[in-house]
Amino acid sequence: MTAVEFWSSRPILAHLHQFAQARRRCPWAVLGVAMVRAAGIIPPATGLPPHVGGRASLNLFVALTGPSGAGKGTSESAARDAILFRWHHGDPVELPEFPIGSGEGIARTFMPPATGKGKDETDAQAEQITTAMFSVPEVDTAAGLFSRSGSTLESELRKVFSGEQLGFTNAQAHTRTRVPAHSYRCGLIVGVQPGRAGALLDGADGGTPQRFVWLPVLDADMPDERPDEPAPVTITQPRFSGDLVVPDVARDAIDAHQLAMHRGTVDPLDGHRLLVRLKVAAALMVLDGRDEAPTINDEDWHLAGVVMAMSDHTRAWVQRERTEAARRSNRGRALATAERDEVVSDRKLQRAKQAIVRWLNKRGELARRDLLARVKADIRDYFDTAVAELAEDGQIVVIEVANGTRYQLTAEGTAVPEVQPPNPQVNDAVPEYSAVPPATVTDLDSRRSPETERPKLSCAKWFDNHIAELRAAGHTTAESFAVFAAGEAAGYNRQNLATAANNHPDVRVAGRRNKGTTWSIDPTQQIDYKPVHEWVDDYLATLPADTTEIDRGHFRAAGQQRGYTWENLRKAIRQHPRVDPQPVRGQRESAWILLPQDVAS
């Protein structure tokens, strides 16, 4: 059955479809709310017969899914206005609506009201609530309530779905919240943003998401021209007594699922889907205006199947969106970590260069071992790179002697040199720093100079344009620090530039070097960059099975060849669950003992 056939199959469905579009709301969302309200006017004592196990309740849960501000709350209002429910004597039905709080709070909603005469007394004559609608506009609210220490909300909602006994039988009456099974009718509507659906989807093992009908709040087929709003339809409360009659086609489907479950060929939690479908069929029966015979017919069942197909489609979409949001978040964190490591690495390299120049300026000439010993331990890993760059820039002279290597300053290197801004920005040519920057003092007045032109574009827009220009020039990669330098020269700060990089869909980490991160800027390019801890996992997996100690030199060479700094490599290997650092007598460095996989796990 197509969507067009579904909405035209019954007058009430056609009415809801037109009313929803007249209010610019999605018909599926309005139908979902209408079904919860229709189930709400069925007497609490009426349920579904015990075809499997015990009797089942008609309490119905609906998840309205869509981005924030898409109209979840107004869909509820449209459903209330589209259908007027009345008692048999003609008065309108006012379904009590409550925000959700705790599991105990749900049970207390259906408790007889206290008399006020004493904490242990209740008034049997006072009006007791037996039907209630609970609404959660944002799923974050439910997530916060679920995660509270000692929270019983999620488990109580599962009981509510089945109509089970609620609450707790405590010694004192004022703390007792026992509500008998099938003595209450409850509906639940939750607004769900796809990226924040974890509160429901994470309860899959307990069957929480399978207990909901998932319906969208956005309608891609919304007509350009708003249809006329029809007058509300009036539906009278059903005169049901006893349980509903279930059609054979539904019984057969449930029975087939039970057999398959016993044989292990289906997920037992899928059984909730068939029960939800029966509840939807019962709600469609009430919406059809059949208030005398408590019978779900074959058409109710088939129409409910269309609703459940939309529910399955919507839930799958929510799951995909949530997975994609998690992927984007992980990618952003990885990129931010890479940029942070780059800044730290650059700073340490500059410190190493400054220290080398400073000591050579003091001593005139030093042997490698003497110069290395004077460099602080935390920047010694950058010594070789610093020496190579200073020599290439003409700041120092490397002298090979019989027993090693010595260094001395050139005439140009007698003062601490300045950093020249990098110009090349792309591909394999990594721009080189010509020297080490001195400590400088900036004139505050110069920083306030009116001649400094403020950027005309937002940082994100400038970044998008810059990446587009690089791609148009035929580049597929870019060096991050050079792009940042260009952005800072254009008047943007490093933090905003890093945020723009994190948010750009085509910027991915492709590699790491001592000088920074290489980005891929081509969305079609295949990259194999991994965070250092993932690379360490792969490295350990390639070692022979009988390896008991990690070869430090081989590990360092392999990691640095992939672009990781020794500092990050050493940190990652020490934190790995399979590595047990053991001190070695007479040596500064500990031995890295490799634990067997089964011991580490």
Residue pairs with C-beta under 8 A, 6 or more apart in sequence:
1 9
1 302
1 303
1 306
3 221
3 306
6 13
6 303
6 306
7 13
7 14
7 17
7 27
8 14
9 299
9 303
10 284
10 287
10 288
10 303
12 83
12 233
12 287
12 288
12 289
13 31
13 287
13 303
15 82
15 230
15 233
16 27
16 30
16 31
16 34
16 79
16 82
16 83
17 27
18 227
18 228
18 229
18 230
19 30
19 78
19 81
19 82
19 229
19 230
20 26
20 27
20 29
20 30
20 31
20 75
20 78
20 82
20 219
21 27
21 219
21 222
21 223
21 226
21 227
22 226
22 227
22 228
22 229
22 230
23 30
23 74
23 78
23 81
23 229
24 71
24 222
24 226
25 71
25 74
25 75
25 78
25 217
25 219
26 66
26 71
26 75
26 215
26 216
26 217
26 218
26 219
26 222
27 219
28 215
28 216
28 219
28 310
29 64
29 66
29 71
29 72
29 75
29 215
29 216
29 217
30 75
30 78
30 79
30 82
31 79
31 215
31 307
32 62
32 64
32 75
32 79
32 189
32 213
32 215
33 62
33 64
33 75
33 76
33 78
33 79
33 80
33 189
34 79
34 82
34 83
34 283
34 287
35 60
35 62
35 213
35 280
35 283
35 284
35 287
35 307
36 60
36 61
36 62
36 133
36 187
36 188
36 189
36 283
37 79
37 80
37 83
37 85
37 95
37 133
37 187
38 83
38 85
38 235
38 283
38 284
38 286
38 287
39 58
39 59
39 60
39 185
39 187
39 279
39 282
39 283
39 286
40 95
40 131
40 133
40 185
40 187
41 85
41 93
41 95
41 131
41 235
41 237
41 238
41 286
42 58
42 185
42 238
42 240
42 282
42 286
43 185
43 238
43 240
43 241
44 130
44 131
44 182
44 183
44 184
44 185
45 182
45 183
45 241
46 58
46 238
46 240
46 241
46 242
46 243
46 244
46 294
47 55
47 56
47 57
47 58
47 163
47 182
47 243
47 244
48 55
48 56
48 57
48 58
48 243
48 244
48 246
48 275
48 278
48 279
48 282
49 55
49 243
49 244
49 245
49 246
50 56
51 246
51 251
51 254
51 255
52 254
52 255
52 258
52 271
55 163
55 182
55 243
56 162
56 163
56 275
56 278
57 160
57 161
57 162
57 163
57 182
57 185
58 163
58 185
58 244
58 279
58 282
58 283
59 160
59 161
59 162
59 163
59 185
59 186
59 187
59 188
59 279
60 187
60 188
60 213
60 276
60 279
60 280
60 283
61 157
61 161
61 187
61 188
61 189
61 190
61 211
61 212
61 213
62 187
62 188
62 189
62 190
62 212
62 213
62 214
62 215
63 139
63 190
63 191
63 192
63 200
63 212
63 213
63 214
63 215
63 315
64 72
64 75
64 189
64 190
64 191
64 192
64 215
64 216
64 217
65 192
65 193
65 194
65 197
65 214
65 215
65 216
65 217
65 314
65 317
65 318
66 72
66 192
66 193
66 194
66 216
66 217
66 218
67 193
67 194
67 218
68 138
68 193
70 217
70 218
71 217
71 218
72 137
72 191
72 217
73 137
73 191
75 217
76 135
76 189
81 232
82 232
82 233
83 232
83 233
83 234
83 235
83 287
84 92
84 232
84 233
84 234
84 235
85 92
85 93
85 95
85 234
85 235
85 236
85 237
86 92
86 93
86 234
86 235
86 236
86 237
87 93
87 236
87 237
88 236
88 237
88 239
93 237
95 131
95 132
95 133
95 187
96 129
96 131
96 132
96 133
97 132
97 133
97 134
97 135
98 109
98 132
98 133
98 134
98 135
99 134
99 135
99 136
100 106
100 134
100 135
100 136
100 141
100 142
100 145
100 153
100 188
101 145
101 153
102 145
102 148
102 151
102 152
102 153
103 151
103 152
103 153
103 154
103 155
103 156
103 157
104 152
104 156
104 167
104 168
104 177
106 134
106 153
106 156
106 157
106 160
106 166
106 186
107 156
107 166
107 167
107 168
107 177
107 178
107 179
108 167
108 177
109 129
109 132
110 128
110 129
110 130
110 132
110 166
110 179
110 183
110 184
110 186
111 122
111 128
111 167
111 177
111 179
112 122
112 123
112 124
112 126
112 128
113 122
113 123
113 126
113 127
113 128
114 121
114 122
114 123
114 174
115 121
115 122
115 123
115 126
116 123
119 172
119 173
119 174
120 172
120 173
120 174
121 173
122 173
130 183
130 184
130 185
131 184
131 185
131 186
132 184
132 185
132 186
132 187
133 186
133 187
133 188
133 189
134 186
134 187
134 188
134 189
135 188
135 189
135 190
136 142
136 188
136 189
136 190
136 191
137 191
138 191
138 193
138 196
139 190
139 191
139 192
139 193
139 196
139 197
139 199
139 200
140 193
140 196
140 199
142 153
142 190
142 199
142 200
143 196
143 198
143 199
145 151
145 153
146 153
146 154
146 199
146 203
154 203
154 206
154 208
156 166
157 188
157 208
157 211
158 206
158 207
158 208
158 211
159 165
159 166
160 166
160 186
160 188
161 211
163 181
163 182
163 184
164 181
165 178
165 179
165 180
165 181
166 177
166 178
166 179
166 184
167 176
167 177
167 178
167 179
168 175
168 176
168 177
168 178
169 176
169 178
170 176
170 177
190 200
190 212
192 200
192 214
192 318
194 317
194 318
194 321
194 322
194 325
195 321
195 322
195 325
197 318
197 319
197 322
198 322
200 208
200 209
200 212
201 209
201 318
201 319
201 322
203 209
204 210
204 269
207 269
207 272
209 315
210 269
210 270
210 272
210 273
210 276
211 272
211 276
212 276
212 311
212 315
213 276
213 280
213 307
213 308
213 311
214 311
214 312
214 314
214 315
214 318
215 307
215 310
215 311
215 314
216 310
216 314
216 317
235 286
235 287
235 289
235 291
236 289
236 291
237 291
238 286
238 290
238 291
238 292
238 294
239 291
239 292
240 291
240 294
241 294
242 294
243 294
244 282
244 285
244 294
244 295
244 296
245 293
245 294
245 295
245 296
246 278
246 296
247 296
247 297
247 298
247 300
247 301
249 298
249 301
250 274
250 277
250 278
250 281
250 296
250 301
253 274
254 271
254 274
257 266
257 270
257 271
257 274
258 271
260 266
261 268
261 271
273 308
276 308
276 311
277 301
277 304
277 305
277 307
277 308
278 296
278 301
278 304
280 304
280 307
280 308
281 296
281 300
281 301
281 303
281 304
282 296
282 300
284 300
284 303
284 304
284 307
285 295
285 296
285 297
285 300
288 300
331 508
332 502
332 503
334 509
334 531
335 501
335 502
335 507
335 508
335 509
336 498
336 502
337 531
338 480
338 509
338 512
338 517
339 480
339 498
339 501
339 517
341 512
341 565
341 568
342 480
342 481
342 512
342 516
342 517
345 382
345 514
345 515
345 516
345 565
345 567
346 481
346 515
346 516
348 378
348 379
348 381
348 382
348 567
349 379
349 382
349 385
349 386
349 389
349 514
349 515
350 419
350 433
350 436
350 437
351 376
351 379
351 382
352 375
352 379
352 380
352 382
352 383
352 385
352 386
353 386
353 389
353 390
353 433
353 435
353 436
354 416
354 436
355 374
355 375
355 376
355 379
356 371
356 375
356 383
356 386
356 387
356 390
356 396
356 407
357 390
357 395
357 396
357 409
357 413
357 416
357 417
357 436
358 416
359 366
359 371
359 374
359 375
360 366
360 371
360 396
360 407
360 408
360 409
360 413
361 409
361 413
361 414
364 408
364 409
365 399
365 406
365 407
365 408
366 374
366 406
366 407
366 408
367 404
367 405
367 406
368 404
368 405
368 406
368 407
369 404
371 407
372 380
372 383
375 383
381 565
381 566
381 567
382 514
385 514
387 396
387 398
387 407
389 432
389 433
390 396
390 413
390 435
391 397
391 398
392 432
393 417
393 432
393 433
393 434
393 435
394 410
394 412
394 413
395 409
395 410
395 412
395 413
395 417
395 435
396 407
396 408
396 409
396 410
396 413
397 407
397 408
397 409
397 410
398 405
398 406
398 407
399 405
399 406
399 407
399 408
415 438
416 435
416 436
416 437
416 438
417 434
417 435
417 436
417 437
417 438
418 434
418 435
418 437
418 438
419 433
419 434
419 435
419 436
419 437
420 433
420 434
420 435
421 485
421 489
422 431
422 432
422 433
422 481
422 482
422 485
423 431
423 482
424 430
424 431
424 479
424 482
425 431
425 470
425 478
425 479
425 482
425 483
425 485
425 486
426 470
426 473
426 475
426 477
426 478
426 479
426 482
427 475
427 476
427 477
427 478
430 479
430 513
430 515
430 516
431 479
431 481
431 482
431 515
432 515
433 515
452 491
453 491
454 491
455 462
455 490
455 491
455 492
457 465
459 487
459 492
459 496
459 497
459 499
459 500
460 499
460 500
460 503
462 487
462 490
462 492
462 500
463 483
463 487
463 497
463 500
463 501
463 504
464 500
464 504
466 483
466 486
466 487
467 478
467 483
467 504
467 506
467 507
467 521
470 478
470 521
471 521
471 522
475 521
476 520
476 521
476 522
476 525
477 510
477 518
477 519
477 520
477 521
477 522
477 525
478 518
478 519
478 521
479 515
479 516
479 517
479 518
479 519
480 501
480 516
480 517
480 518
480 519
481 515
481 516
481 517
482 516
483 497
483 501
483 519
484 494
484 497
484 498
487 494
487 497
488 494
488 497
501 507
501 519
505 523
506 520
506 521
506 522
506 523
507 519
507 520
507 521
508 519
508 520
508 527
508 529
509 517
509 518
509 519
509 520
509 527
509 529
510 518
510 519
510 520
510 525
510 527
510 529
511 517
511 518
511 529
511 562
511 563
512 518
512 529
512 562
512 563
512 564
512 565
513 563
514 565
518 563
520 527
530 538
532 559
532 564
532 568
532 569
532 572
533 572
533 575
533 576
535 559
535 562
535 564
535 572
536 559
536 569
536 572
536 573
536 576
537 576
539 555
539 558
539 559
540 550
540 576
540 578
540 579
540 594
543 550
543 594
547 594
548 593
548 594
549 591
549 592
549 593
549 594
550 573
550 579
550 592
550 593
550 594
552 589
552 592
555 569
555 573
555 592
556 566
556 569
559 566
559 569
560 566
560 569
573 579
573 592
574 581
574 592
577 595
577 600
577 601
578 594
578 595
578 596
578 597
578 600
579 592
579 593
579 594
579 595
580 592
580 593
580 594
580 595
581 590
581 591
581 592
581 593
582 590
582 591
582 592
582 593
583 590
583 591
584 590
584 591
